[in-house]
């Protein structure tokens, strides 16, 4: 939407205030170094949800009671700090944020946010959505506004990965894709907030199951190397029954076993077709992705591809490695 680097220096601050007021919410903004004003924002729609990627030199931003009285779209905003250090105060809660931290704030409450001073600047992703879309009562969410939320583990990490992945692939998504993914983002946000409020039981069944499916899928991806990765171990790791696990995956048109097998084979095919790994023994590649017995790997691979791993490697290295699914 805007890159102030293309504007005269004297016009940059005003252009930034106008662009963010249109794309986000109105704030009173001041750049902290008048001789170094630079900022950029790119916004993308996910149905009724909006995801923005922003970078800026040191600044302060205030949402004042007067601005709220003039215009309040009743939005929640979830910020993910990518680079730099930032701070925010809302509802008497003060938080200092670094890369990987998440923070929720409310357009209906005053806040003060600062990036810098004495830093090159900051880069942030901002998720914005109507408050009515969050399937949690306001009294549960309100105490979390202004508090830093961990984006490095658990659901926070999964949400962070989804947001950065959406920014990277948005240009290749259809409007139907983005609308569905917007729903997933809201579900994961609600799950993260319910976790921090210790109120998981308040989540409706639909959002809870969709968020759990994404969380389990991410768990499978990061444990493909483990030969002991089975539906029962996946269920145990998430404190649910195997029967319930199968039901969740059936609702998404797949099975746990198929998901594990397909992801493992995709990575095996990619490594076998990679010229840079041509000297790596096939057994080592199989072991890397959870197949400790070469005979089992050959049987599963031949069933899926109608070729032995050796035949596939010979044919595949001619075209380069197969890309992993996004």
C-alpha positions as CSV (number, residue, x, y, z in Angstrom):
1,X,0.0,0.0,0.0
2,X,2.8,2.4,0.9
3,X,6.5,2.7,0.9
4,X,7.7,6.1,2.0
5,X,11.1,5.6,0.4
6,X,9.4,6.8,-2.8
7,X,8.2,10.1,-1.3
8,X,10.0,13.3,-0.5
9,X,11.3,13.3,3.1
10,X,9.0,16.1,4.1
11,X,5.9,14.1,3.1
12,X,6.7,10.8,4.6
13,X,5.3,11.1,8.1
14,X,1.9,12.5,7.0
15,X,1.6,9.8,4.3
16,X,2.3,7.1,6.9
17,X,-0.4,8.5,9.2
18,X,-2.9,8.6,6.4
19,X,-2.1,5.1,5.1
20,X,-2.3,3.4,8.5
21,X,-5.4,5.3,9.4
22,X,-7.1,3.9,6.3
23,X,-5.7,0.4,6.5
24,X,-5.7,-0.1,10.3
25,X,-7.0,2.3,12.9
26,X,-6.4,6.0,13.5
27,X,-3.6,6.8,15.9
28,X,-1.5,9.8,16.8
29,X,2.0,8.9,15.4
30,X,5.3,10.6,15.8
31,X,8.6,9.5,14.3
32,X,11.3,9.8,16.9
33,X,14.1,10.8,14.5
34,X,13.0,13.5,12.1
35,X,16.0,13.1,9.9
36,X,15.4,9.4,9.5
37,X,11.7,8.8,8.6
38,X,11.0,5.7,6.6
39,X,8.1,3.2,6.7
40,X,6.4,0.6,4.6
41,X,3.1,-1.2,4.9
42,X,1.5,-4.0,2.7
43,X,-2.0,-5.3,3.6
44,X,-3.7,-8.4,2.4
45,X,-7.3,-9.6,2.9
46,X,-8.2,-13.0,4.4
47,X,-12.0,-12.7,4.1
48,X,-13.1,-10.3,6.9
49,X,-9.6,-10.6,8.4
50,X,-6.7,-8.4,7.3
51,X,-3.0,-9.2,7.6
52,X,-0.5,-6.4,7.3
53,X,3.3,-6.5,7.1
54,X,5.0,-3.3,8.3
55,X,8.4,-1.9,8.8
56,X,9.4,1.5,10.2
57,X,12.1,3.6,11.7
58,X,11.7,4.5,15.5
59,X,8.3,5.9,16.2
60,X,5.6,6.2,18.9
61,X,1.9,5.6,18.3
62,X,-1.0,6.5,20.5
63,X,-4.7,5.5,20.4
64,X,-6.3,8.2,22.5
65,X,-9.8,8.3,24.1
66,X,-10.6,11.2,21.8
67,X,-9.7,9.1,18.7
68,X,-11.7,6.3,20.0
69,X,-14.8,8.5,20.4
70,X,-14.3,9.8,16.9
71,X,-14.0,6.4,15.3
72,X,-14.0,2.9,16.7
73,X,-14.2,-0.1,14.3
74,X,-14.3,-2.5,17.3
75,X,-11.3,-4.5,16.1
76,X,-8.8,-6.8,17.8
77,X,-5.3,-6.5,16.5
78,X,-2.7,-9.2,17.1
79,X,0.9,-8.1,16.5
80,X,3.8,-10.3,15.8
81,X,7.3,-8.7,16.1
82,X,9.6,-10.0,13.4
83,X,12.6,-7.7,14.0
84,X,13.6,-5.1,16.5
85,X,12.3,-4.2,19.9
86,X,8.9,-2.6,20.7
87,X,6.8,-1.8,23.7
88,X,3.1,-1.2,24.4
89,X,0.9,-0.2,27.2
90,X,-2.8,-0.9,27.3
91,X,-5.3,-1.3,30.2
92,X,-2.4,-0.7,32.7
93,X,-0.5,-3.6,31.2
94,X,3.0,-2.8,29.9
95,X,4.9,-5.2,27.7
96,X,8.3,-5.2,26.0
97,X,8.4,-7.2,22.8
98,X,11.2,-8.8,20.8
99,X,11.3,-11.1,17.7
100,X,8.8,-14.0,18.1
101,X,6.6,-12.2,20.6
102,X,2.8,-11.9,20.0
103,X,0.6,-9.3,21.5
104,X,-3.2,-8.6,21.4
105,X,-4.7,-5.2,21.7
106,X,-8.2,-3.7,21.4
107,X,-9.1,-0.7,19.2
108,X,-11.8,0.3,21.8
109,X,-9.2,0.9,24.5
110,X,-6.4,3.6,24.6
111,X,-2.8,2.4,24.1
112,X,0.6,3.7,23.6
113,X,3.2,1.8,21.5
114,X,6.8,2.6,20.8
115,X,9.5,1.2,18.5
116,X,12.9,2.4,19.5
117,X,14.4,4.8,20.2
118,X,18.1,4.2,19.6
119,X,17.3,1.2,17.3
120,X,17.4,0.9,13.5
121,X,13.6,0.3,13.6
122,X,11.2,-2.6,13.7
123,X,9.3,-5.0,11.4
124,X,5.9,-6.3,12.4
125,X,3.0,-8.4,11.2
126,X,-0.4,-7.2,12.3
127,X,-3.5,-9.3,12.2
128,X,-6.7,-7.3,12.4
129,X,-10.3,-8.7,12.7
130,X,-13.7,-7.6,14.0
131,X,-14.1,-8.4,17.7
132,X,-17.3,-10.3,17.0
133,X,-15.4,-13.0,15.1
134,X,-13.5,-14.1,18.2
135,X,-15.4,-17.0,19.7
136,X,-14.5,-16.0,23.3
137,X,-16.3,-13.7,25.8
138,X,-14.8,-10.3,26.2
139,X,-14.3,-10.8,29.9
140,X,-11.9,-13.6,29.0
141,X,-10.0,-11.7,26.4
142,X,-9.8,-8.3,28.2
143,X,-7.1,-9.2,30.8
144,X,-4.8,-10.4,27.9
145,X,-4.8,-7.1,26.0
146,X,-1.4,-5.5,26.3
147,X,0.3,-8.7,27.6
148,X,3.0,-10.4,25.6
149,X,2.1,-13.9,24.3
150,X,4.8,-16.5,23.5
151,X,5.1,-17.1,19.8
152,X,8.0,-19.6,20.1
153,X,6.3,-22.7,21.4
154,X,3.0,-24.6,21.1
155,X,0.0,-22.9,19.5
156,X,1.8,-19.5,19.5
157,X,4.6,-21.0,17.3
158,X,2.0,-22.6,15.0
159,X,0.1,-19.3,14.6
160,X,3.4,-17.4,14.0
161,X,4.3,-19.9,11.2
162,X,0.9,-19.6,9.7
163,X,1.1,-15.8,9.6
164,X,4.5,-15.7,8.0
165,X,3.5,-18.4,5.5
166,X,0.4,-16.5,4.5
167,X,2.5,-13.4,3.9
168,X,4.9,-15.4,1.7
169,X,2.3,-17.2,-0.4
170,X,-0.6,-14.7,-0.5
171,X,-0.1,-13.8,-4.1
172,X,-0.7,-17.5,-5.1
173,X,-3.9,-17.9,-3.1
174,X,-7.5,-17.6,-4.4
175,X,-10.1,-15.6,-2.7
176,X,-11.7,-18.8,-1.5
177,X,-8.3,-20.0,-0.1
178,X,-7.8,-16.7,1.8
179,X,-11.3,-16.8,3.3
180,X,-10.8,-20.3,4.6
181,X,-7.4,-19.5,5.9
182,X,-8.7,-16.4,7.6
183,X,-11.1,-18.7,9.6
184,X,-8.1,-20.9,10.5
185,X,-6.2,-17.8,11.8
186,X,-9.1,-16.8,14.0
187,X,-9.4,-20.3,15.4
188,X,-5.7,-20.5,16.2
189,X,-5.8,-17.0,17.8
190,X,-8.8,-18.0,19.9
191,X,-7.0,-21.2,20.9
192,X,-3.9,-19.2,21.9
193,X,-5.9,-16.8,24.0
194,X,-7.9,-19.5,25.7
195,X,-4.7,-21.3,26.6
196,X,-3.2,-18.2,28.2
197,X,-6.5,-17.5,30.0
198,X,-6.7,-21.2,31.1
199,X,-10.2,-21.3,29.6
200,X,-9.9,-23.9,26.8
201,X,-13.4,-25.2,27.7
202,X,-14.9,-21.9,26.5
203,X,-13.9,-22.6,22.9
204,X,-16.7,-23.8,20.6
205,X,-16.2,-27.4,19.3
206,X,-15.7,-26.3,15.6
207,X,-12.8,-23.8,16.2
208,X,-11.3,-26.1,18.8
209,X,-11.2,-29.0,16.4
210,X,-9.8,-27.0,13.5
211,X,-7.1,-25.5,15.7
212,X,-6.2,-28.9,17.1
213,X,-6.0,-30.3,13.6
214,X,-3.5,-27.7,12.6
215,X,-1.5,-28.2,15.8
216,X,-1.4,-32.0,15.3
217,X,-0.4,-31.6,11.6
218,X,2.5,-29.4,12.6
219,X,3.5,-31.9,15.3
220,X,3.5,-34.7,12.6
221,X,5.7,-32.6,10.3
222,X,8.3,-32.0,13.0
223,X,8.4,-35.7,14.1
224,X,8.6,-37.5,10.8
225,X,12.1,-38.7,11.6
226,X,10.7,-40.7,14.5
227,X,10.0,-44.4,13.5
228,X,7.7,-44.6,16.5
229,X,5.4,-41.9,15.1
230,X,2.0,-43.6,15.0
231,X,-1.6,-42.5,15.5
232,X,-1.4,-43.7,19.1
233,X,1.7,-41.7,19.9
234,X,0.3,-38.7,18.2
235,X,-2.9,-39.0,20.2
236,X,-1.0,-39.4,23.5
237,X,1.2,-36.4,22.8
238,X,-2.0,-34.3,22.5
239,X,-3.8,-35.9,25.5
240,X,-6.7,-37.2,23.3
241,X,-7.9,-40.7,22.5
242,X,-6.9,-42.4,19.3
243,X,-10.5,-42.6,18.3
244,X,-11.0,-38.9,18.6
245,X,-7.8,-38.3,16.7
246,X,-9.1,-40.4,13.8
247,X,-12.4,-38.5,13.8
248,X,-10.6,-35.1,13.5
249,X,-8.7,-36.3,10.5
250,X,-11.7,-37.9,8.9
251,X,-13.5,-34.5,9.0
252,X,-10.6,-33.1,6.9
253,X,-10.9,-35.9,4.3
254,X,-7.8,-37.9,5.3
255,X,-6.3,-40.2,7.9
256,X,-3.5,-39.9,10.4
257,X,-1.6,-42.8,8.8
258,X,-2.0,-41.4,5.3
259,X,-0.8,-38.0,6.4
260,X,2.4,-39.5,8.0
261,X,3.1,-41.7,5.0
262,X,2.6,-39.0,2.4
263,X,4.7,-36.5,4.2
264,X,7.5,-39.0,4.7
265,X,7.4,-40.1,1.1
266,X,7.3,-36.5,-0.2
267,X,10.6,-35.8,1.7
268,X,12.2,-39.0,0.6
269,X,11.4,-38.3,-3.0
270,X,12.8,-34.8,-2.7
271,X,16.0,-36.0,-1.1
272,X,16.5,-38.9,-3.7
273,X,16.0,-36.4,-6.6
274,X,18.4,-33.9,-5.2
275,X,21.8,-34.0,-7.0
276,X,23.5,-32.6,-4.0
277,X,22.5,-35.7,-2.0
278,X,23.4,-38.2,-4.8
279,X,26.1,-39.8,-2.7
280,X,24.0,-40.1,0.5
281,X,23.0,-43.8,0.9
282,X,19.4,-44.5,0.2
283,X,19.2,-46.3,3.6
284,X,20.4,-43.1,5.3
285,X,17.7,-41.0,3.6
286,X,15.1,-43.6,4.6
287,X,16.3,-43.5,8.2
288,X,16.2,-39.7,8.1
289,X,12.5,-39.8,7.5
290,X,11.4,-42.6,9.8
291,X,12.1,-45.8,7.9
292,X,14.7,-47.7,9.9
293,X,14.3,-50.9,7.8
294,X,15.4,-50.6,4.1
295,X,13.1,-53.5,3.1
296,X,10.0,-51.7,4.5
297,X,11.0,-48.5,2.9
298,X,11.5,-50.1,-0.5
299,X,8.1,-51.8,-0.3
300,X,6.3,-48.6,0.7
301,X,8.1,-46.5,-1.9
302,X,7.4,-49.0,-4.7
303,X,3.7,-49.1,-3.8
304,X,3.5,-45.3,-3.9
305,X,5.6,-44.6,-7.0
306,X,5.8,-47.9,-9.0
307,X,9.6,-47.5,-8.8
308,X,12.3,-48.6,-6.4
309,X,14.1,-45.9,-4.6
310,X,17.2,-46.5,-6.7
311,X,15.2,-46.2,-10.0
312,X,13.6,-43.0,-8.7
313,X,16.9,-41.5,-7.8
314,X,18.3,-42.2,-11.2
315,X,15.3,-40.6,-13.0
316,X,14.8,-37.8,-10.5
317,X,18.2,-36.3,-10.4
318,X,17.8,-35.3,-14.1
319,X,15.1,-32.8,-13.2
320,X,16.2,-31.6,-9.7
321,X,14.6,-32.1,-6.3
322,X,10.8,-32.1,-6.0
323,X,9.5,-29.1,-4.1
324,X,7.8,-29.7,-0.8
325,X,4.1,-28.9,-0.5
326,X,3.4,-25.5,1.1
